[in-house]
Amino acid sequence: MTFDRQLLISLGLTLISSVLILVCIKIASSIHLPYFVTPALAAGLGFLEPRRGWLLAVVQAAIIWLGYMIFVPTATDTADADVEAFGLYGSMILTFAGSFIGGLLKRGLDKGK
């Protein structure tokens, strides 16, 4: 695996998408918004990097977790904290699934050409 310009651009997009996911986790009153946004953004990352999408998924999951633990203020209400935690850990799992699906889609479309 080589670090080229395309991978650096994809890592920048991964950072942006991770911040969007963190915002969705924090503002959502239920898990539906983060569980919709995360696979869509992760599929986009897998589509951008069909062979190295796993690396982007690992980076995104790490940024989501670290960003939540370091930068996001914790909820004071127990119910809100539970929803945020469920959204956080579920989004980390959905990142891998979405990236895998996006990579499969891109490889399938490239094979048809």
Biopython code that builds the backbone (N, CA, C, O; Angstrom):
import numpy as np
from Bio.PDB.StructureBuilder import StructureBuilder

atoms = [
    (1, "MET", "N", (0.845, -1.166, 0.000)),
    (1, "MET", "CA", (0.000, 0.000, 0.000)),
    (1, "MET", "C", (0.892, 1.232, 0.000)),
    (1, "MET", "O", (1.816, 1.355, 0.805)),
    (2, "THR", "N", (0.596, 2.136, -0.918)),
    (2, "THR", "CA", (1.368, 3.365, -1.006)),
    (2, "THR", "C", (0.496, 4.555, -0.655)),
    (2, "THR", "O", (-0.704, 4.575, -0.930)),
    (3, "PHE", "N", (1.123, 5.542, -0.045)),
    (3, "PHE", "CA", (0.430, 6.779, 0.276)),
    (3, "PHE", "C", (0.630, 7.738, -0.885)),
    (3, "PHE", "O", (1.712, 8.295, -1.068)),
    (4, "ASP", "N", (-0.412, 7.920, -1.654)),
    (4, "ASP", "CA", (-0.351, 8.825, -2.787)),
    (4, "ASP", "C", (-1.311, 9.994, -2.566)),
    (4, "ASP", "O", (-1.952, 10.105, -1.521)),
    (5, "ARG", "N", (-1.391, 10.842, -3.556)),
    (5, "ARG", "CA", (-2.224, 12.041, -3.437)),
    (5, "ARG", "C", (-3.700, 11.686, -3.258)),
    (5, "ARG", "O", (-4.399, 12.315, -2.464)),
    (6, "GLN", "N", (-4.170, 10.683, -3.991)),
    (6, "GLN", "CA", (-5.573, 10.278, -3.900)),
    (6, "GLN", "C", (-5.917, 9.786, -2.494)),
    (6, "GLN", "O", (-6.996, 10.081, -1.980)),
    (7, "LEU", "N", (-5.011, 9.045, -1.877)),
    (7, "LEU", "CA", (-5.257, 8.560, -0.515)),
    (7, "LEU", "C", (-5.286, 9.718, 0.486)),
    (7, "LEU", "O", (-6.088, 9.713, 1.420)),
    (8, "LEU", "N", (-4.425, 10.694, 0.295)),
    (8, "LEU", "CA", (-4.433, 11.850, 1.189)),
    (8, "LEU", "C", (-5.722, 12.652, 1.042)),
    (8, "LEU", "O", (-6.269, 13.127, 2.036)),
    (9, "ILE", "N", (-6.207, 12.805, -0.175)),
    (9, "ILE", "CA", (-7.486, 13.484, -0.395)),
    (9, "ILE", "C", (-8.612, 12.692, 0.264)),
    (9, "ILE", "O", (-9.492, 13.269, 0.903)),
    (10, "SER", "N", (-8.583, 11.376, 0.106)),
    (10, "SER", "CA", (-9.601, 10.526, 0.718)),
    (10, "SER", "C", (-9.548, 10.590, 2.241)),
    (10, "SER", "O", (-10.589, 10.548, 2.898)),
    (11, "LEU", "N", (-8.355, 10.691, 2.805)),
    (11, "LEU", "CA", (-8.231, 10.826, 4.261)),
    (11, "LEU", "C", (-8.805, 12.163, 4.733)),
    (11, "LEU", "O", (-9.402, 12.234, 5.807)),
    (12, "GLY", "N", (-8.631, 13.214, 3.944)),
    (12, "GLY", "CA", (-9.246, 14.491, 4.270)),
    (12, "GLY", "C", (-10.762, 14.408, 4.241)),
    (12, "GLY", "O", (-11.436, 14.947, 5.118)),
    (13, "LEU", "N", (-11.298, 13.730, 3.227)),
    (13, "LEU", "CA", (-12.745, 13.524, 3.163)),
    (13, "LEU", "C", (-13.235, 12.646, 4.309)),
    (13, "LEU", "O", (-14.353, 12.820, 4.793)),
    (14, "THR", "N", (-12.410, 11.716, 4.739)),
    (14, "THR", "CA", (-12.749, 10.881, 5.887)),
    (14, "THR", "C", (-12.864, 11.723, 7.151)),
    (14, "THR", "O", (-13.766, 11.510, 7.962)),
    (15, "LEU", "N", (-11.964, 12.668, 7.318)),
    (15, "LEU", "CA", (-12.030, 13.565, 8.477)),
    (15, "LEU", "C", (-13.316, 14.390, 8.451)),
    (15, "LEU", "O", (-13.990, 14.531, 9.472)),
    (16, "ILE", "N", (-13.652, 14.932, 7.288)),
    (16, "ILE", "CA", (-14.877, 15.732, 7.158)),
    (16, "ILE", "C", (-16.116, 14.885, 7.438)),
    (16, "ILE", "O", (-17.015, 15.317, 8.160)),
    (17, "SER", "N", (-16.162, 13.685, 6.870)),
    (17, "SER", "CA", (-17.330, 12.827, 7.092)),
    (17, "SER", "C", (-17.427, 12.385, 8.551)),
    (17, "SER", "O", (-18.528, 12.228, 9.080)),
    (18, "SER", "N", (-16.295, 12.188, 9.195)),
    (18, "SER", "CA", (-16.311, 11.808, 10.610)),
    (18, "SER", "C", (-16.878, 12.927, 11.471)),
    (18, "SER", "O", (-17.623, 12.671, 12.417)),
    (19, "VAL", "N", (-16.529, 14.160, 11.145)),
    (19, "VAL", "CA", (-17.074, 15.300, 11.893)),
    (19, "VAL", "C", (-18.580, 15.395, 11.671)),
    (19, "VAL", "O", (-19.326, 15.671, 12.611)),
    (20, "LEU", "N", (-19.033, 15.171, 10.442)),
    (20, "LEU", "CA", (-20.477, 15.180, 10.169)),
    (20, "LEU", "C", (-21.198, 14.096, 10.961)),
    (20, "LEU", "O", (-22.288, 14.328, 11.483)),
    (21, "ILE", "N", (-20.603, 12.936, 11.050)),
    (21, "ILE", "CA", (-21.210, 11.840, 11.811)),
    (21, "ILE", "C", (-21.274, 12.197, 13.293)),
    (21, "ILE", "O", (-22.277, 11.927, 13.953)),
    (22, "LEU", "N", (-20.214, 12.800, 13.816)),
    (22, "LEU", "CA", (-20.222, 13.215, 15.223)),
    (22, "LEU", "C", (-21.315, 14.240, 15.497)),
    (22, "LEU", "O", (-21.980, 14.184, 16.531)),
    (23, "VAL", "N", (-21.498, 15.172, 14.573)),
    (23, "VAL", "CA", (-22.566, 16.164, 14.732)),
    (23, "VAL", "C", (-23.924, 15.472, 14.719)),
    (23, "VAL", "O", (-24.799, 15.801, 15.520)),
    (24, "CYS", "N", (-24.100, 14.515, 13.813)),
    (24, "CYS", "CA", (-25.366, 13.775, 13.758)),
    (24, "CYS", "C", (-25.619, 13.002, 15.040)),
    (24, "CYS", "O", (-26.747, 12.967, 15.532)),
    (25, "ILE", "N", (-24.583, 12.383, 15.584)),
    (25, "ILE", "CA", (-24.740, 11.634, 16.831)),
    (25, "ILE", "C", (-25.156, 12.567, 17.959)),
    (25, "ILE", "O", (-26.004, 12.212, 18.779)),
    (26, "LYS", "N", (-24.571, 13.748, 18.004)),
    (26, "LYS", "CA", (-24.836, 14.671, 19.102)),
    (26, "LYS", "C", (-26.210, 15.327, 18.989)),
    (26, "LYS", "O", (-26.888, 15.494, 20.003)),
    (27, "ILE", "N", (-26.640, 15.702, 17.782)),
    (27, "ILE", "CA", (-27.897, 16.444, 17.661)),
    (27, "ILE", "C", (-29.120, 15.548, 17.521)),
    (27, "ILE", "O", (-30.246, 16.012, 17.698)),
    (28, "ALA", "N", (-28.920, 14.283, 17.209)),
    (28, "ALA", "CA", (-30.051, 13.390, 16.963)),
    (28, "ALA", "C", (-30.765, 13.038, 18.261)),
    (28, "ALA", "O", (-30.136, 12.774, 19.286)),
    (29, "SER", "N", (-32.081, 13.042, 18.194)),
    (29, "SER", "CA", (-32.858, 12.647, 19.364)),
    (29, "SER", "C", (-33.121, 11.137, 19.371)),
    (29, "SER", "O", (-33.579, 10.585, 20.371)),
    (30, "SER", "N", (-32.830, 10.482, 18.253)),
    (30, "SER", "CA", (-32.925, 9.023, 18.166)),
    (30, "SER", "C", (-31.748, 8.533, 17.335)),
    (30, "SER", "O", (-30.927, 9.332, 16.884)),
    (31, "ILE", "N", (-31.664, 7.236, 17.135)),
    (31, "ILE", "CA", (-30.517, 6.682, 16.409)),
    (31, "ILE", "C", (-30.703, 6.706, 14.902)),
    (31, "ILE", "O", (-29.783, 6.335, 14.172)),
    (32, "HIS", "N", (-31.840, 7.121, 14.420)),
    (32, "HIS", "CA", (-32.123, 7.020, 12.996)),
    (32, "HIS", "C", (-31.213, 7.885, 12.136)),
    (32, "HIS", "O", (-30.740, 7.428, 11.096)),
    (33, "LEU", "N", (-30.958, 9.116, 12.544)),
    (33, "LEU", "CA", (-30.120, 10.010, 11.739)),
    (33, "LEU", "C", (-28.688, 9.502, 11.615)),
    (33, "LEU", "O", (-28.190, 9.400, 10.493)),
    (34, "PRO", "N", (-27.997, 9.175, 12.716)),
    (34, "PRO", "CA", (-26.634, 8.668, 12.536)),
    (34, "PRO", "C", (-26.586, 7.327, 11.802)),
    (34, "PRO", "O", (-25.620, 7.040, 11.094)),
    (35, "TYR", "N", (-27.620, 6.510, 11.969)),
    (35, "TYR", "CA", (-27.631, 5.214, 11.302)),
    (35, "TYR", "C", (-27.983, 5.333, 9.823)),
    (35, "TYR", "O", (-27.812, 4.371, 9.073)),
    (36, "PHE", "N", (-28.461, 6.471, 9.399)),
    (36, "PHE", "CA", (-28.694, 6.728, 7.977)),
    (36, "PHE", "C", (-27.477, 7.407, 7.348)),
    (36, "PHE", "O", (-27.063, 7.053, 6.244)),
    (37, "VAL", "N", (-26.914, 8.372, 8.049)),
    (37, "VAL", "CA", (-25.811, 9.162, 7.511)),
    (37, "VAL", "C", (-24.517, 8.352, 7.445)),
    (37, "VAL", "O", (-23.792, 8.426, 6.453)),
    (38, "THR", "N", (-24.226, 7.590, 8.480)),
    (38, "THR", "CA", (-22.951, 6.862, 8.549)),
    (38, "THR", "C", (-22.750, 5.882, 7.402)),
    (38, "THR", "O", (-21.699, 5.937, 6.763)),
    (39, "PRO", "N", (-23.689, 4.988, 7.100)),
    (39, "PRO", "CA", (-23.428, 4.066, 5.987)),
    (39, "PRO", "C", (-23.343, 4.783, 4.643)),
    (39, "PRO", "O", (-22.599, 4.356, 3.760)),
    (40, "ALA", "N", (-24.101, 5.874, 4.481)),
    (40, "ALA", "CA", (-24.036, 6.608, 3.225)),
    (40, "ALA", "C", (-22.653, 7.237, 3.022)),
    (40, "ALA", "O", (-22.073, 7.139, 1.941)),
    (41, "LEU", "N", (-22.138, 7.879, 4.061)),
    (41, "LEU", "CA", (-20.815, 8.490, 3.955)),
    (41, "LEU", "C", (-19.717, 7.425, 3.834)),
    (41, "LEU", "O", (-18.762, 7.603, 3.078)),
    (42, "ALA", "N", (-19.850, 6.341, 4.566)),
    (42, "ALA", "CA", (-18.853, 5.273, 4.490)),
    (42, "ALA", "C", (-18.882, 4.583, 3.138)),
    (42, "ALA", "O", (-17.835, 4.185, 2.627)),
    (43, "ALA", "N", (-20.065, 4.435, 2.551)),
    (43, "ALA", "CA", (-20.139, 3.849, 1.211)),
    (43, "ALA", "C", (-19.456, 4.757, 0.204)),
    (43, "ALA", "O", (-18.823, 4.284, -0.740)),
    (44, "GLY", "N", (-19.583, 6.052, 0.403)),
    (44, "GLY", "CA", (-18.882, 6.994, -0.466)),
    (44, "GLY", "C", (-17.374, 6.852, -0.354)),
    (44, "GLY", "O", (-16.663, 6.929, -1.356)),
    (45, "LEU", "N", (-16.887, 6.646, 0.852)),
    (45, "LEU", "CA", (-15.451, 6.447, 1.036)),
    (45, "LEU", "C", (-14.992, 5.136, 0.410)),
    (45, "LEU", "O", (-13.924, 5.079, -0.200)),
    (46, "GLY", "N", (-15.786, 4.091, 0.556)),
    (46, "GLY", "CA", (-15.458, 2.818, -0.084)),
    (46, "GLY", "C", (-15.494, 2.917, -1.593)),
    (46, "GLY", "O", (-14.726, 2.250, -2.286)),
    (47, "PHE", "N", (-16.389, 3.755, -2.104)),
    (47, "PHE", "CA", (-16.477, 3.967, -3.553)),
    (47, "PHE", "C", (-15.245, 4.729, -4.055)),
    (47, "PHE", "O", (-14.746, 4.455, -5.147)),
    (48, "LEU", "N", (-14.760, 5.678, -3.262)),
    (48, "LEU", "CA", (-13.561, 6.433, -3.640)),
    (48, "LEU", "C", (-12.316, 5.557, -3.649)),
    (48, "LEU", "O", (-11.481, 5.662, -4.547)),
    (49, "GLU", "N", (-12.196, 4.712, -2.670)),
    (49, "GLU", "CA", (-11.020, 3.849, -2.514)),
    (49, "GLU", "C", (-11.469, 2.395, -2.390)),
    (49, "GLU", "O", (-11.521, 1.864, -1.281)),
    (50, "PRO", "N", (-11.794, 1.741, -3.506)),
    (50, "PRO", "CA", (-12.320, 0.377, -3.410)),
    (50, "PRO", "C", (-11.325, -0.641, -2.844)),
    (50, "PRO", "O", (-11.741, -1.620, -2.225)),
    (51, "ARG", "N", (-10.046, -0.434, -3.039)),
    (51, "ARG", "CA", (-9.051, -1.385, -2.527)),
    (51, "ARG", "C", (-8.526, -1.002, -1.149)),
    (51, "ARG", "O", (-8.133, -1.870, -0.370)),
    (52, "ARG", "N", (-8.519, 0.292, -0.846)),
    (52, "ARG", "CA", (-7.997, 0.749, 0.440)),
    (52, "ARG", "C", (-9.103, 1.317, 1.328)),
    (52, "ARG", "O", (-8.824, 2.075, 2.258)),
    (53, "GLY", "N", (-10.341, 0.960, 1.049)),
    (53, "GLY", "CA", (-11.464, 1.439, 1.842)),
    (53, "GLY", "C", (-11.422, 0.966, 3.275)),
    (53, "GLY", "O", (-11.932, 1.645, 4.167)),
    (54, "TRP", "N", (-10.822, -0.189, 3.513)),
    (54, "TRP", "CA", (-10.702, -0.695, 4.874)),
    (54, "TRP", "C", (-9.869, 0.256, 5.730)),
    (54, "TRP", "O", (-10.159, 0.454, 6.910)),
    (55, "LEU", "N", (-8.823, 0.848, 5.124)),
    (55, "LEU", "CA", (-7.997, 1.801, 5.855)),
    (55, "LEU", "C", (-8.807, 3.048, 6.211)),
    (55, "LEU", "O", (-8.712, 3.560, 7.327)),
    (56, "LEU", "N", (-9.595, 3.526, 5.266)),
    (56, "LEU", "CA", (-10.440, 4.693, 5.525)),
    (56, "LEU", "C", (-11.486, 4.375, 6.595)),
    (56, "LEU", "O", (-11.810, 5.228, 7.422)),
    (57, "ALA", "N", (-12.009, 3.157, 6.580)),
    (57, "ALA", "CA", (-12.997, 2.761, 7.592)),
    (57, "ALA", "C", (-12.362, 2.712, 8.979)),
    (57, "ALA", "O", (-12.977, 3.148, 9.952)),
    (58, "VAL", "N", (-11.162, 2.199, 9.083)),
    (58, "VAL", "CA", (-10.469, 2.162, 10.372)),
    (58, "VAL", "C", (-10.195, 3.578, 10.861)),
    (58, "VAL", "O", (-10.395, 3.883, 12.037)),
    (59, "VAL", "N", (-9.735, 4.444, 9.956)),
    (59, "VAL", "CA", (-9.456, 5.830, 10.329)),
    (59, "VAL", "C", (-10.745, 6.529, 10.759)),
    (59, "VAL", "O", (-10.756, 7.245, 11.761)),
    (60, "GLN", "N", (-11.834, 6.326, 10.006)),
    (60, "GLN", "CA", (-13.093, 6.973, 10.347)),
    (60, "GLN", "C", (-13.617, 6.487, 11.695)),
    (60, "GLN", "O", (-14.067, 7.298, 12.505)),
    (61, "ALA", "N", (-13.570, 5.197, 11.948)),
    (61, "ALA", "CA", (-14.038, 4.667, 13.235)),
    (61, "ALA", "C", (-13.195, 5.226, 14.383)),
    (61, "ALA", "O", (-13.727, 5.557, 15.442)),
    (62, "ALA", "N", (-11.896, 5.327, 14.173)),
    (62, "ALA", "CA", (-11.026, 5.873, 15.220)),
    (62, "ALA", "C", (-11.317, 7.354, 15.462)),
    (62, "ALA", "O", (-11.359, 7.800, 16.609)),
    (63, "ILE", "N", (-11.517, 8.113, 14.389)),
    (63, "ILE", "CA", (-11.817, 9.536, 14.542)),
    (63, "ILE", "C", (-13.157, 9.723, 15.244)),
    (63, "ILE", "O", (-13.295, 10.591, 16.106)),
    (64, "ILE", "N", (-14.136, 8.917, 14.877)),
    (64, "ILE", "CA", (-15.451, 9.024, 15.516)),
    (64, "ILE", "C", (-15.321, 8.759, 17.017)),
    (64, "ILE", "O", (-15.834, 9.528, 17.830)),
    (65, "TRP", "N", (-14.647, 7.688, 17.380)),
    (65, "TRP", "CA", (-14.525, 7.336, 18.791)),
    (65, "TRP", "C", (-13.703, 8.370, 19.558)),
    (65, "TRP", "O", (-14.126, 8.846, 20.612)),
    (66, "LEU", "N", (-12.526, 8.716, 19.029)),
    (66, "LEU", "CA", (-11.674, 9.683, 19.714)),
    (66, "LEU", "C", (-12.331, 11.059, 19.777)),
    (66, "LEU", "O", (-12.264, 11.742, 20.800)),
    (67, "GLY", "N", (-12.966, 11.461, 18.679)),
    (67, "GLY", "CA", (-13.646, 12.749, 18.663)),
    (67, "GLY", "C", (-14.763, 12.811, 19.684)),
    (67, "GLY", "O", (-14.952, 13.831, 20.346)),
    (68, "TYR", "N", (-15.500, 11.727, 19.813)),
    (68, "TYR", "CA", (-16.587, 11.701, 20.795)),
    (68, "TYR", "C", (-16.038, 11.734, 22.209)),
    (68, "TYR", "O", (-16.565, 12.453, 23.058)),
    (69, "MET", "N", (-14.997, 10.974, 22.474)),
    (69, "MET", "CA", (-14.444, 10.904, 23.824)),
    (69, "MET", "C", (-13.722, 12.184, 24.235)),
    (69, "MET", "O", (-13.721, 12.539, 25.414)),
    (70, "ILE", "N", (-13.110, 12.879, 23.279)),
    (70, "ILE", "CA", (-12.294, 14.045, 23.607)),
    (70, "ILE", "C", (-13.057, 15.358, 23.461)),
    (70, "ILE", "O", (-13.007, 16.207, 24.350)),
    (71, "PHE", "N", (-13.767, 15.530, 22.338)),
    (71, "PHE", "CA", (-14.313, 16.843, 22.007)),
    (71, "PHE", "C", (-15.796, 17.023, 22.300)),
    (71, "PHE", "O", (-16.240, 18.144, 22.545)),
    (72, "VAL", "N", (-16.560, 15.958, 22.280)),
    (72, "VAL", "CA", (-18.006, 16.086, 22.436)),
    (72, "VAL", "C", (-18.363, 16.072, 23.922)),
    (72, "VAL", "O", (-17.993, 15.143, 24.640)),
    (73, "PRO", "N", (-19.081, 17.099, 24.385)),
    (73, "PRO", "CA", (-19.493, 17.084, 25.800)),
    (73, "PRO", "C", (-20.505, 15.968, 26.046)),
    (73, "PRO", "O", (-21.394, 15.729, 25.228)),
    (74, "THR", "N", (-20.361, 15.305, 27.159)),
    (74, "THR", "CA", (-21.254, 14.189, 27.468)),
    (74, "THR", "C", (-22.635, 14.701, 27.856)),
    (74, "THR", "O", (-22.781, 15.784, 28.423)),
    (75, "ALA", "N", (-23.621, 13.910, 27.543)),
    (75, "ALA", "CA", (-25.005, 14.268, 27.852)),
    (75, "ALA", "C", (-25.246, 14.139, 29.353)),
    (75, "ALA", "O", (-24.714, 13.245, 30.012)),
    (76, "THR", "N", (-26.060, 15.052, 29.875)),
    (76, "THR", "CA", (-26.364, 15.017, 31.305)),
    (76, "THR", "C", (-27.508, 14.063, 31.623)),
    (76, "THR", "O", (-27.558, 13.481, 32.707)),
    (77, "ASP", "N", (-28.414, 13.909, 30.685)),
    (77, "ASP", "CA", (-29.557, 13.014, 30.873)),
    (77, "ASP", "C", (-29.134, 11.587, 30.532)),
    (77, "ASP", "O", (-28.437, 11.366, 29.542)),
    (78, "THR", "N", (-29.545, 10.637, 31.334)),
    (78, "THR", "CA", (-29.178, 9.232, 31.117)),
    (78, "THR", "C", (-29.720, 8.707, 29.797)),
    (78, "THR", "O", (-29.022, 7.986, 29.084)),
    (79, "ALA", "N", (-30.954, 9.060, 29.465)),
    (79, "ALA", "CA", (-31.541, 8.583, 28.207)),
    (79, "ALA", "C", (-30.779, 9.141, 27.013)),
    (79, "ALA", "O", (-30.514, 8.409, 26.059)),
    (80, "ASP", "N", (-30.421, 10.422, 27.046)),
    (80, "ASP", "CA", (-29.649, 11.014, 25.952)),
    (80, "ASP", "C", (-28.269, 10.390, 25.844)),
    (80, "ASP", "O", (-27.774, 10.159, 24.741)),
    (81, "ALA", "N", (-27.650, 10.119, 26.976)),
    (81, "ALA", "CA", (-26.330, 9.483, 26.972)),
    (81, "ALA", "C", (-26.404, 8.086, 26.373)),
    (81, "ALA", "O", (-25.499, 7.677, 25.646)),
    (82, "ASP", "N", (-27.468, 7.351, 26.669)),
    (82, "ASP", "CA", (-27.629, 6.013, 26.106)),
    (82, "ASP", "C", (-27.838, 6.062, 24.594)),
    (82, "ASP", "O", (-27.276, 5.251, 23.859)),
    (83, "VAL", "N", (-28.645, 7.013, 24.135)),
    (83, "VAL", "CA", (-28.883, 7.155, 22.693)),
    (83, "VAL", "C", (-27.584, 7.535, 21.984)),
    (83, "VAL", "O", (-27.276, 7.004, 20.917)),
    (84, "GLU", "N", (-26.823, 8.455, 22.579)),
    (84, "GLU", "CA", (-25.548, 8.858, 21.980)),
    (84, "GLU", "C", (-24.560, 7.689, 21.937)),
    (84, "GLU", "O", (-23.874, 7.493, 20.933)),
    (85, "ALA", "N", (-24.486, 6.924, 23.009)),
    (85, "ALA", "CA", (-23.567, 5.782, 23.039)),
    (85, "ALA", "C", (-23.972, 4.734, 22.016)),
    (85, "ALA", "O", (-23.120, 4.170, 21.329)),
    (86, "PHE", "N", (-25.265, 4.473, 21.912)),
    (86, "PHE", "CA", (-25.744, 3.508, 20.929)),
    (86, "PHE", "C", (-25.463, 4.005, 19.517)),
    (86, "PHE", "O", (-25.064, 3.232, 18.646)),
    (87, "GLY", "N", (-25.673, 5.290, 19.296)),
    (87, "GLY", "CA", (-25.371, 5.878, 17.986)),
    (87, "GLY", "C", (-23.888, 5.842, 17.677)),
    (87, "GLY", "O", (-23.494, 5.593, 16.537)),
    (88, "LEU", "N", (-23.064, 6.089, 18.685)),
    (88, "LEU", "CA", (-21.612, 6.091, 18.493)),
    (88, "LEU", "C", (-21.095, 4.716, 18.093)),
    (88, "LEU", "O", (-20.450, 4.567, 17.056)),
    (89, "TYR", "N", (-21.376, 3.722, 18.911)),
    (89, "TYR", "CA", (-20.825, 2.386, 18.645)),
    (89, "TYR", "C", (-21.478, 1.740, 17.423)),
    (89, "TYR", "O", (-20.818, 1.005, 16.688)),
    (90, "GLY", "N", (-22.750, 2.003, 17.204)),
    (90, "GLY", "CA", (-23.389, 1.493, 15.995)),
    (90, "GLY", "C", (-22.826, 2.139, 14.748)),
    (90, "GLY", "O", (-22.673, 1.475, 13.723)),
    (91, "SER", "N", (-22.516, 3.422, 14.815)),
    (91, "SER", "CA", (-21.928, 4.114, 13.669)),
    (91, "SER", "C", (-20.540, 3.583, 13.355)),
    (91, "SER", "O", (-20.145, 3.508, 12.191)),
    (92, "MET", "N", (-19.804, 3.216, 14.388)),
    (92, "MET", "CA", (-18.480, 2.649, 14.148)),
    (92, "MET", "C", (-18.586, 1.323, 13.393)),
    (92, "MET", "O", (-17.783, 1.049, 12.501)),
    (93, "ILE", "N", (-19.562, 0.511, 13.745)),
    (93, "ILE", "CA", (-19.767, -0.767, 13.049)),
    (93, "ILE", "C", (-20.273, -0.528, 11.640)),
    (93, "ILE", "O", (-19.809, -1.166, 10.695)),
    (94, "LEU", "N", (-21.228, 0.392, 11.492)),
    (94, "LEU", "CA", (-21.785, 0.680, 10.172)),
    (94, "LEU", "C", (-20.758, 1.296, 9.236)),
    (94, "LEU", "O", (-20.906, 1.204, 8.018)),
    (95, "THR", "N", (-19.730, 1.914, 9.774)),
    (95, "THR", "CA", (-18.653, 2.453, 8.943)),
    (95, "THR", "C", (-17.988, 1.335, 8.146)),
    (95, "THR", "O", (-17.716, 1.498, 6.956)),
    (96, "PHE", "N", (-17.730, 0.220, 8.785)),
    (96, "PHE", "CA", (-17.084, -0.891, 8.091)),
    (96, "PHE", "C", (-18.015, -1.517, 7.058)),
    (96, "PHE", "O", (-17.587, -1.853, 5.954)),
    (97, "ALA", "N", (-19.267, -1.670, 7.410)),
    (97, "ALA", "CA", (-20.230, -2.248, 6.470)),
    (97, "ALA", "C", (-20.424, -1.334, 5.264)),
    (97, "ALA", "O", (-20.430, -1.809, 4.128)),
    (98, "GLY", "N", (-20.581, -0.041, 5.492)),
    (98, "GLY", "CA", (-20.778, 0.899, 4.400)),
    (98, "GLY", "C", (-19.574, 0.980, 3.483)),
    (98, "GLY", "O", (-19.729, 1.031, 2.263)),
    (99, "SER", "N", (-18.387, 0.994, 4.044)),
    (99, "SER", "CA", (-17.171, 1.041, 3.234)),
    (99, "SER", "C", (-17.027, -0.217, 2.382)),
    (99, "SER", "O", (-16.627, -0.147, 1.220)),
    (100, "PHE", "N", (-17.350, -1.351, 2.960)),
    (100, "PHE", "CA", (-17.296, -2.614, 2.218)),
    (100, "PHE", "C", (-18.283, -2.605, 1.052)),
    (100, "PHE", "O", (-17.939, -3.011, -0.058)),
    (101, "ILE", "N", (-19.491, -2.147, 1.299)),
    (101, "ILE", "CA", (-20.513, -2.103, 0.247)),
    (101, "ILE", "C", (-20.118, -1.117, -0.851)),
    (101, "ILE", "O", (-20.288, -1.409, -2.035)),
    (102, "GLY", "N", (-19.594, 0.045, -0.469)),
    (102, "GLY", "CA", (-19.152, 1.021, -1.462)),
    (102, "GLY", "C", (-18.023, 0.488, -2.329)),
    (102, "GLY", "O", (-18.007, 0.707, -3.540)),
    (103, "GLY", "N", (-17.073, -0.215, -1.708)),
    (103, "GLY", "CA", (-15.983, -0.821, -2.469)),
    (103, "GLY", "C", (-16.471, -1.889, -3.423)),
    (103, "GLY", "O", (-16.002, -1.969, -4.558)),
    (104, "LEU", "N", (-17.415, -2.719, -2.971)),
    (104, "LEU", "CA", (-17.991, -3.743, -3.855)),
    (104, "LEU", "C", (-18.734, -3.107, -5.023)),
    (104, "LEU", "O", (-18.639, -3.582, -6.155)),
    (105, "LEU", "N", (-19.459, -2.054, -4.755)),
    (105, "LEU", "CA", (-20.199, -1.367, -5.805)),
    (105, "LEU", "C", (-19.252, -0.794, -6.852)),
    (105, "LEU", "O", (-19.488, -0.950, -8.050)),
    (106, "LYS", "N", (-18.193, -0.140, -6.418)),
    (106, "LYS", "CA", (-17.229, 0.445, -7.354)),
    (106, "LYS", "C", (-16.538, -0.628, -8.180)),
    (106, "LYS", "O", (-16.394, -0.482, -9.393)),
    (107, "ARG", "N", (-16.106, -1.712, -7.526)),
    (107, "ARG", "CA", (-15.445, -2.791, -8.270)),
    (107, "ARG", "C", (-16.406, -3.449, -9.256)),
    (107, "ARG", "O", (-16.002, -3.838, -10.352)),
    (108, "GLY", "N", (-17.661, -3.574, -8.874)),
    (108, "GLY", "CA", (-18.658, -4.137, -9.780)),
    (108, "GLY", "C", (-18.920, -3.242, -10.971)),
    (108, "GLY", "O", (-19.070, -3.724, -12.094)),
    (109, "LEU", "N", (-18.975, -1.962, -10.738)),
    (109, "LEU", "CA", (-19.180, -1.029, -11.850)),
    (109, "LEU", "C", (-17.959, -0.968, -12.761)),
    (109, "LEU", "O", (-18.102, -0.838, -13.977)),
    (110, "ASP", "N", (-16.770, -1.060, -12.193)),
    (110, "ASP", "CA", (-15.552, -1.054, -13.002)),
    (110, "ASP", "C", (-15.428, -2.324, -13.826)),
    (110, "ASP", "O", (-14.894, -2.296, -14.934)),
    (111, "LYS", "N", (-15.918, -3.438, -13.292)),
    (111, "LYS", "CA", (-15.827, -4.710, -14.000)),
    (111, "LYS", "C", (-16.738, -4.708, -15.230)),
    (111, "LYS", "O", (-16.438, -5.362, -16.229)),
    (112, "GLY", "N", (-17.844, -3.978, -15.155)),
    (112, "GLY", "CA", (-18.783, -3.921, -16.261)),
    (112, "GLY", "C", (-18.299, -3.110, -17.442)),
    (112, "GLY", "O", (-18.883, -3.196, -18.522)),
    (113, "LYS", "N", (-17.253, -2.327, -17.269)),
    (113, "LYS", "CA", (-16.748, -1.485, -18.369)),
    (113, "LYS", "C", (-15.948, -2.250, -19.364)),
    (113, "LYS", "O", (-15.462, -1.675, -20.338)),
]
sb = StructureBuilder()
sb.init_structure("model")
sb.init_model(0)
sb.init_chain("A")
sb.init_seg("    ")
for serial, (resi, resn, name, xyz) in enumerate(atoms, 1):
    if name == "N":
        sb.init_residue(resn, " ", resi, " ")
    sb.init_atom(name, np.array(xyz, "f"), 0.0, 1.0, " ", f" {name:<3s}", serial, name[0])
structure = sb.get_structure()
